[in-house]
Amino acid sequence: DRISRAFEQGEVSIDVLLDFQKTFDTVQHKIILSKLLRYKIRGTFHRWFTNYLLGRQQRVIFI
């Protein structure tokens, strides 16, 4: 809704869409989370990543 209103008013809108699936499936999640803490990424942002990574599964199916 905010983007539509901005467009109608001639304002500039910037959207950033990120697809982390392949990136996070190639590295152990514990390593990613510990590195975030090492780089002082804490609080809401760290919880967001933790919640995103919890319960994810990777499967390899051979046919």
Z-matrix of the N, CA and C atoms (Angstrom, degrees):
N
C 1 1.446
C 2 1.534 1 110.73
N 3 1.327 2 116.22 1 -43.57
C 4 1.469 3 119.79 2 179.84
C 5 1.525 4 111.17 3 -64.89
N 6 1.326 5 116.11 4 -37.58
C 7 1.467 6 119.95 5 179.69
C 8 1.518 7 109.94 6 -67.06
N 9 1.333 8 117.05 7 -41.79
C 10 1.469 9 120.80 8 178.46
C 11 1.520 10 111.44 9 -62.06
N 12 1.337 11 116.33 10 -44.14
C 13 1.465 12 119.57 11 179.23
C 14 1.524 13 111.02 12 -63.93
N 15 1.320 14 116.44 13 -41.91
C 16 1.464 15 119.80 14 179.31
C 17 1.526 16 110.20 15 -62.05
N 18 1.320 17 117.05 16 -41.80
C 19 1.465 18 121.44 17 179.05
C 20 1.522 19 110.68 18 -61.81
N 21 1.328 20 115.66 19 -45.36
C 22 1.467 21 120.00 20 -179.61
C 23 1.525 22 112.03 21 -63.88
N 24 1.325 23 117.38 22 -29.35
C 25 1.455 24 121.48 23 -179.36
C 26 1.530 25 112.10 24 -90.98
N 27 1.322 26 116.71 25 4.48
C 28 1.452 27 121.07 26 177.81
C 29 1.518 28 113.86 27 77.41
N 30 1.321 29 116.29 28 17.15
C 31 1.468 30 119.69 29 179.07
C 32 1.522 31 109.80 30 -86.91
N 33 1.309 32 115.13 31 161.83
C 34 1.456 33 121.58 32 179.62
C 35 1.525 34 109.04 33 -93.00
N 36 1.329 35 116.01 34 134.05
C 37 1.465 36 121.47 35 176.79
C 38 1.520 37 108.42 36 -121.54
N 39 1.306 38 115.48 37 140.74
C 40 1.455 39 120.53 38 178.10
C 41 1.523 40 107.72 39 -124.02
N 42 1.325 41 116.20 40 126.50
C 43 1.458 42 121.90 41 176.41
C 44 1.522 43 107.97 42 -112.66
N 45 1.304 44 115.33 43 138.45
C 46 1.453 45 120.51 44 175.13
C 47 1.515 46 106.88 45 -122.07
N 48 1.323 47 115.73 46 117.02
C 49 1.454 48 121.65 47 179.41
C 50 1.524 49 107.77 48 -115.43
N 51 1.309 50 115.76 49 126.81
C 52 1.454 51 120.49 50 -177.31
C 53 1.525 52 110.09 51 -120.18
N 54 1.303 53 116.63 52 136.31
C 55 1.462 54 121.85 53 175.48
C 56 1.519 55 107.31 54 -115.67
N 57 1.330 56 115.19 55 102.29
C 58 1.456 57 121.11 56 -176.10
C 59 1.523 58 113.21 57 -93.28
N 60 1.304 59 118.82 58 -1.35
C 61 1.455 60 121.13 59 -170.45
C 62 1.530 61 112.93 60 -54.23
N 63 1.311 62 118.01 61 -54.46
C 64 1.464 63 119.75 62 -176.76
C 65 1.521 64 111.40 63 -66.88
N 66 1.310 65 116.92 64 -37.02
C 67 1.464 66 120.46 65 179.01
C 68 1.524 67 110.53 66 -61.63
N 69 1.322 68 116.67 67 -48.11
C 70 1.454 69 120.16 68 -175.42
C 71 1.517 70 112.99 69 -76.46
N 72 1.312 71 118.38 70 -18.23
C 73 1.452 72 120.38 71 178.10
C 74 1.518 73 112.16 72 -81.91
N 75 1.330 74 118.63 73 -9.79
C 76 1.460 75 120.55 74 -179.19
C 77 1.525 76 112.89 75 -99.06
N 78 1.326 77 118.34 76 -8.97
C 79 1.459 78 122.88 77 -178.15
C 80 1.530 79 108.68 78 -127.73
N 81 1.338 80 116.41 79 142.48
C 82 1.464 81 119.27 80 177.41
C 83 1.526 82 109.54 81 -61.25
N 84 1.320 83 115.63 82 135.02
C 85 1.459 84 120.93 83 -175.74
C 86 1.523 85 113.04 84 -62.27
N 87 1.317 86 117.53 85 -35.09
C 88 1.471 87 120.47 86 178.45
C 89 1.522 88 110.87 87 -61.78
N 90 1.309 89 117.01 88 -37.08
C 91 1.469 90 121.34 89 179.49
C 92 1.526 91 109.87 90 -66.10
N 93 1.328 92 116.27 91 -44.64
C 94 1.465 93 119.89 92 179.64
C 95 1.519 94 110.25 93 -60.03
N 96 1.332 95 117.17 94 -48.46
C 97 1.463 96 120.90 95 -176.94
C 98 1.525 97 112.01 96 -64.84
N 99 1.335 98 117.48 97 -37.85
C 100 1.466 99 119.43 98 179.35
C 101 1.529 100 110.73 99 -69.42
N 102 1.329 101 117.31 100 -36.22
C 103 1.462 102 119.41 101 177.38
C 104 1.522 103 111.73 102 -67.30
N 105 1.335 104 117.05 103 -36.87
C 106 1.459 105 119.75 104 176.16
C 107 1.525 106 110.30 105 -59.63
N 108 1.324 107 116.51 106 -43.58
C 109 1.465 108 119.86 107 178.17
C 110 1.524 109 111.00 108 -64.88
N 111 1.327 110 117.03 109 -39.33
C 112 1.459 111 120.96 110 179.89
C 113 1.527 112 111.39 111 -61.91
N 114 1.342 113 115.71 112 -34.32
C 115 1.461 114 120.41 113 179.50
C 116 1.523 115 112.23 114 -90.55
N 117 1.344 116 115.78 115 18.33
C 118 1.479 117 122.83 116 174.98
C 119 1.525 118 113.14 117 66.31
N 120 1.323 119 116.91 118 27.26
C 121 1.458 120 120.35 119 175.19
C 122 1.515 121 106.63 120 -94.26
N 123 1.319 122 115.19 121 104.85
C 124 1.462 123 121.78 122 -173.32
C 125 1.527 124 110.12 123 -132.37
N 126 1.291 125 115.45 124 -174.68
C 127 1.457 126 121.14 125 174.37
C 128 1.519 127 112.84 126 69.35
N 129 1.314 128 114.83 127 -140.14
C 130 1.466 129 121.64 128 -174.19
C 131 1.521 130 112.02 129 -58.74
N 132 1.310 131 116.65 130 -44.00
C 133 1.464 132 120.16 131 -178.19
C 134 1.529 133 111.04 132 -62.36
N 135 1.331 134 116.89 133 -43.05
C 136 1.465 135 120.33 134 179.35
C 137 1.524 136 110.53 135 -66.72
N 138 1.328 137 117.90 136 -40.74
C 139 1.470 138 121.17 137 177.57
C 140 1.525 139 110.67 138 -62.98
N 141 1.343 140 116.52 139 -37.30
C 142 1.454 141 119.86 140 178.49
C 143 1.523 142 110.55 141 -61.14
N 144 1.329 143 117.16 142 -46.68
C 145 1.459 144 120.61 143 178.27
C 146 1.521 145 111.46 144 -64.92
N 147 1.321 146 117.51 145 -41.31
C 148 1.461 147 121.18 146 179.76
C 149 1.528 148 110.00 147 -61.08
N 150 1.322 149 117.34 148 -47.04
C 151 1.463 150 121.10 149 179.16
C 152 1.521 151 111.45 150 -63.65
N 153 1.324 152 116.57 151 -36.24
C 154 1.461 153 120.63 152 179.18
C 155 1.527 154 110.79 153 -65.56
N 156 1.323 155 116.56 154 -38.63
C 157 1.455 156 120.61 155 -174.90
C 158 1.521 157 113.65 156 -84.83
N 159 1.320 158 118.36 157 -23.65
C 160 1.458 159 120.51 158 -178.34
C 161 1.524 160 111.05 159 -64.82
N 162 1.316 161 115.57 160 134.43
C 163 1.459 162 120.17 161 174.84
C 164 1.516 163 114.86 162 78.91
N 165 1.324 164 117.39 163 1.31
C 166 1.471 165 119.01 164 177.84
C 167 1.518 166 108.81 165 -75.10
N 168 1.312 167 115.42 166 145.49
C 169 1.456 168 120.35 167 178.70
C 170 1.519 169 109.54 168 -130.42
N 171 1.314 170 113.92 169 149.51
C 172 1.454 171 119.22 170 176.07
C 173 1.516 172 106.91 171 -123.33
N 174 1.309 173 116.50 172 134.21
C 175 1.455 174 120.30 173 -178.62
C 176 1.510 175 109.39 174 -129.79
N 177 1.301 176 114.26 175 144.92
C 178 1.463 177 120.64 176 173.80
C 179 1.515 178 106.42 177 -118.59
N 180 1.316 179 116.44 178 124.64
C 181 1.448 180 121.26 179 -177.91
C 182 1.531 181 108.03 180 -114.69
N 183 1.310 182 115.04 181 123.16
C 184 1.470 183 120.50 182 177.02
C 185 1.517 184 108.25 183 -98.29
N 186 1.302 185 115.77 184 128.92
C 187 1.474 186 120.13 185 -179.98
C 188 1.500 187 108.84 186 -113.77
